[in-house]
Amino acid sequence: MSTLLILGSSSDVGIACAHRFAKEGFDLILATRNGDEYQRNLAADLSIRYNVHVVSVQFDALATSSHKSFYESLGVKPNVVLSVFGYLGNHEQALSDFTQANLIIASNFVGNVSILGIIANDMESKREGTIICVSSVAGERGRKSNYIYGSSKAGLTAFLSGLRARLAASNVHVATIIPGFIKTKMVELLPETPKPITASAAQVADAIWLANKAKKDVVYVLPIWRLIMFIIRNIPERIFKKTNL
């Protein structure tokens, strides 16, 4: 029986992935900072609905000193690990408040480097496993509107690329998921994004399932984002710095 560990299971994408993988017969470990009644109810619902084993555990991405003991405490080690936690933050606040900037960086980059590094070492020793992590198109070029968040995702994308190259010889697969806009609670206060380039949480979950099943390295949830980011990456710097992206 395959087991999926979802880091950040209370997010919209985390919940959608829980349903997607449970539907395929995966047992689930739902890991979130707040192991509240909702998560327990979600675990019970998934277990009954799909006839799989589901447990809910507490995990704090920012508490890096606890990550090793967290992973060691899992009764069953997962075959597949999915990291969907992250923090958009407030860019304008982060420009003058390093506490906010540090929270963005720690949530998106440092937390992932810590926990995925621990998991990677275990999977490498066993010579099997899959690590899937959600990054962002924001990490493909620094834009003045969100370069602190973008730089944290750029670091994450580079980390995953290097981790993938390192673990390839050990039969451990690492997949990077690149969504564009996603309709989730995290962005509900922002201006509405164009529908043709905005994915649902279910679409992201389908892309993540494909990455696991087909052993994809880098997956753009909506293919149009590959073209969009190709154009943005190739705008000359002298022009790009004058844009309002």
C-alpha atoms as one frame of an Amber mdcrd trajectory, in Angstrom:
protein
   0.000   0.000   0.000   1.338   3.450  -0.959   1.313   6.302   1.547   1.288
  10.029   0.785   2.484  12.633   3.283   0.992  16.073   2.586   2.902  18.939
   4.190   0.431  21.807   4.334  -2.678  19.661   4.114  -5.045  22.402   5.303
  -4.489  24.494   2.154  -6.960  24.351  -0.720  -4.407  22.536  -2.865  -3.541
  20.187  -0.015  -7.189  19.227   0.438  -7.689  18.719  -3.304  -4.598  16.502
  -3.439  -5.795  14.501  -0.460  -8.972  13.654  -2.352  -7.106  12.976  -5.618
  -4.609  10.539  -4.117  -7.104   8.880  -1.763  -9.307   8.216  -4.789  -6.358
   6.300  -6.267  -6.039   4.167  -3.128  -3.261   6.006  -1.279  -3.180   6.036
   2.501  -2.668   9.590   3.753  -0.748  11.470   6.429  -2.186  14.965   6.700
   0.372  17.328   8.230  -0.553  20.867   9.164   0.409  23.432  11.780  -3.050
  23.429  13.307  -4.231  19.887  13.883  -7.721  21.202  14.557 -11.147  19.647
  14.445 -11.493  20.419  10.729  -8.413  18.353   9.908  -9.649  15.488  12.051
 -13.030  15.619  10.336 -11.318  15.749   6.939  -9.264  12.672   7.833 -12.394
  10.808   8.910 -14.278  11.808   5.756 -11.450  10.748   3.441 -11.055   7.444
   5.254 -14.741   6.566   4.952 -15.244   7.951   1.455 -12.268   6.198  -0.156
 -11.705   3.277   2.237  -8.104   4.278   2.967  -6.150   4.852   6.175  -5.825
   8.549   7.033  -4.141  10.210  10.008  -3.777  13.880  10.918  -0.533  15.109
  12.524   0.897  18.465  13.526   3.712  20.001  11.499   5.143  23.506  11.700
   7.206  24.468   8.661   8.850  27.304  10.588   9.941  25.118  13.525  12.906
  23.635  11.676  14.498  22.275  14.858  11.504  19.933  15.217  11.538  18.595
  11.656  13.801  15.617  12.267  11.796  14.409  15.256   8.558  14.999  13.337
   9.653  12.769  10.484  11.081  10.102  12.781   7.798  10.009  14.717   5.745
   8.962  11.716   4.559   5.413  12.255   4.717   4.659   8.545   7.221   6.401
   6.317   5.598   7.722   3.124   6.406   6.544  -0.392   5.413   9.950  -1.738
   5.856  13.326  -0.046   4.015  16.402  -1.247   4.898  19.878   0.026   2.250
  22.518  -0.632   2.854  24.891   2.255   3.838  28.479   1.610   3.132  32.104
   2.431   2.434  34.942  -0.003   2.864  37.622   2.622   2.592  41.380   2.274
   5.252  42.706  -0.092   4.815  46.367   0.802   5.115  45.582   4.503   8.148
  43.376   3.873  10.008  46.268   2.227  10.302  48.057   5.579   9.702  45.233
   8.047  12.280  42.450   7.916  10.155  40.309  10.222   7.607  40.053   7.413
  10.302  39.499   4.775  11.906  36.789   6.886   8.530  35.083   7.387   8.022
  34.932   3.613  11.500  33.519   3.031  11.312  31.033   5.900   7.842  29.807
   4.932   8.582  29.253   1.257  12.269  28.361   1.184  13.919  27.572   4.525
  11.112  25.325   5.778  11.168  23.274   2.598  14.954  22.954   2.536  14.834
  21.666   6.109  12.075  19.060   5.952  12.664  17.916   2.371  16.372  17.542
   3.066  15.603  15.182   5.936  13.149  13.193   3.842  15.547  13.097   0.876
  18.283  11.549   3.010  15.920   8.799   4.154  14.644   8.057   0.656  18.178
   8.076  -0.718  19.214   5.457   1.823  16.256   3.287   0.797  16.790   4.022
  -2.902  13.099   4.699  -3.496  10.497   7.403  -3.107   9.028  10.528  -4.670
   9.178  14.143  -3.513   6.783  16.642  -5.083   6.867  20.332  -4.226   4.825
  23.308  -5.388   6.907  26.324  -6.390   5.716  29.325  -8.433   6.059  31.216
 -11.687   7.011  34.137  -9.431  10.384  32.458  -8.976  11.309  32.653 -12.638
  12.120  36.363 -12.701  12.282  39.049 -10.052   9.393  41.490 -10.451   9.211
  44.707  -8.479   5.679  43.926  -7.295   6.662  40.785  -5.336  10.389  40.108
  -5.574  10.738  38.972  -1.960   8.154  36.233  -2.417   9.534  35.584  -5.908
  13.111  35.217  -4.669  12.008  32.703  -2.021  10.331  30.652  -4.752  13.335
  31.057  -7.061  15.499  29.591  -4.333  13.020  26.745  -3.875  12.977  25.951
  -7.601  16.790  25.875  -7.713  16.891  23.692  -4.601  14.475  21.190  -6.136
  16.446  21.115  -9.385  19.660  20.290  -7.548  17.929  17.762  -5.318  16.463
  16.058  -8.390  19.902  15.767  -9.989  21.434  14.419  -6.780  18.750  11.786
  -6.140  18.325  10.555  -9.706  21.059   7.952  -9.233  19.234   6.634  -6.154
  15.906   6.009  -7.908  14.274   8.861  -5.977  12.158  11.178  -8.088  11.769
  14.908  -7.417   9.032  16.873  -9.195   8.587  20.640  -9.300   5.048  21.916
  -9.811   4.741  25.398 -11.310   1.242  26.838 -11.037   0.391  30.256 -12.340
  -2.534  31.883 -10.626  -4.588  29.541  -8.446  -8.047  30.314  -7.129  -7.452
  29.699  -3.421  -8.072  31.315  -0.039  -4.493  32.675  -0.084  -5.291  35.119
  -2.902  -8.982  35.756  -2.290  -8.287  39.355  -1.160  -6.279  40.168  -4.304
  -7.815  41.461  -7.550  -9.464  38.687  -9.543  -7.069  37.047 -11.976  -7.905
  36.260 -15.652  -9.829  32.976 -15.852  -7.896  31.514 -18.843  -4.656  31.601
 -16.844  -6.088  30.768 -13.413  -6.177  27.151 -12.276  -8.486  25.582  -9.737
  -7.138  23.601  -6.803  -8.502  20.468  -8.505  -6.485  21.210 -11.651  -3.337
  21.583  -9.546  -4.116  18.270  -7.855  -4.474  16.591 -11.253  -1.096  18.005
 -12.344   0.494  16.723  -9.144  -1.016  13.273  -9.680   0.401  13.271 -13.220
   3.837  14.270 -11.921   3.747  11.317  -9.535   2.365   8.766 -11.976   4.442
   9.743 -15.028   7.580  10.776 -13.110   7.528  14.274 -14.565  10.365  16.597
 -13.549   8.807  20.047 -14.020   5.075  20.498 -14.567   3.302  23.741 -15.483
  -0.269  23.287 -14.288  -1.622  25.299 -17.220   0.626  24.901 -20.294   0.094
  28.527 -21.325   2.278  29.590 -18.386   5.297  27.964 -20.010   4.913  30.386
 -22.934   4.122  33.363 -20.710   7.206  32.819 -18.583   9.399  32.205 -21.635
   8.428  35.660 -22.865   8.899  37.308 -19.465  12.307  35.669 -18.902  13.521
  36.940 -22.248  12.515  40.589 -21.985  15.797  42.570 -21.939  16.618  43.908
 -18.478  16.776  47.520 -19.689  13.141  47.181 -20.765  11.956  44.876 -17.985
  13.014  47.269 -15.210  10.627  49.879 -16.630   7.592  47.604 -16.550   5.017
  47.458 -13.773   4.914  43.674 -13.525
